[in-house]
Amino acid sequence: MRKDNNPIIFFDGVCNLCNNSVQIIIRNDKNKIFRFASLQSDFTKQFLSEHQFQRKSDSIILYYESKFYHKSSAALLVAKNLRFPFPLLLIFWLVPAPIRNWVYSLIAKNRYRWFGKTDSCMIPAPGLKSRFLD
């Protein structure tokens, strides 16, 4: 199914906040390691099923070094691999996960109201197509 072992970020493809976050990640992914797949895609459904991963929430999911991460842990691991100043966000590892995830969930719950949503998943520019998994 996949031809590389790069980390995969599964994101809400109709969420404006999520799409903007993907654009920021692309611009700051110094080694171009991340691949992207919308939570709505057939690839995501098949990949999660094959890996027997049950989505527990409507959250970002990161598949990194053969493990799944979600919510704030996923976001912090992504930040770790981006250009400066994003790795500074790793200071939030000091905050207990239940508190970090409460803040994450509050934003996720309100993301459509605060940031809006689109009618369909974003279509990557031709130069970025290879980084997106359908």
C-alpha positions, 0 to 999 in steps of 0.5 A: 500500500505505501512505498515509504516509511515516512510519518503520516499525519491524518487530518480533517480534510474539510476543516479550515484550521486543519488545512491551514495547519497542514500548510504550515507543516509543509512550509516548515518540514525541513526534511520533507518527512511528513505525508498527509491523508485526510480522515475522510479518504479511502486510504485512511479508512483502509490504513487504520483498518489494516493496522487495527486502529480505532479512532477514539475521537475526531482528532489529528492522528500521527503514525510515527515510528510504527505507533499511533499518536493523537491529540496533543501528543501527535501535535507535539511530535509533529512540532519536534520535526519542524523548523525553529521555533516549532520545537520550542513547543516541546515544553508542553510535554511538561504539562500532564497529558490530560490537561494538554488534551483537554485544551486540544479537545476544546479547540477541536470541538469548536474548530468549525465554528471558530475557523469554518469548514469547506465543502470538500477536502483540499486538493494539493498543488501539483508539486505537493501531490506526492506528499498526500496519500489518497 
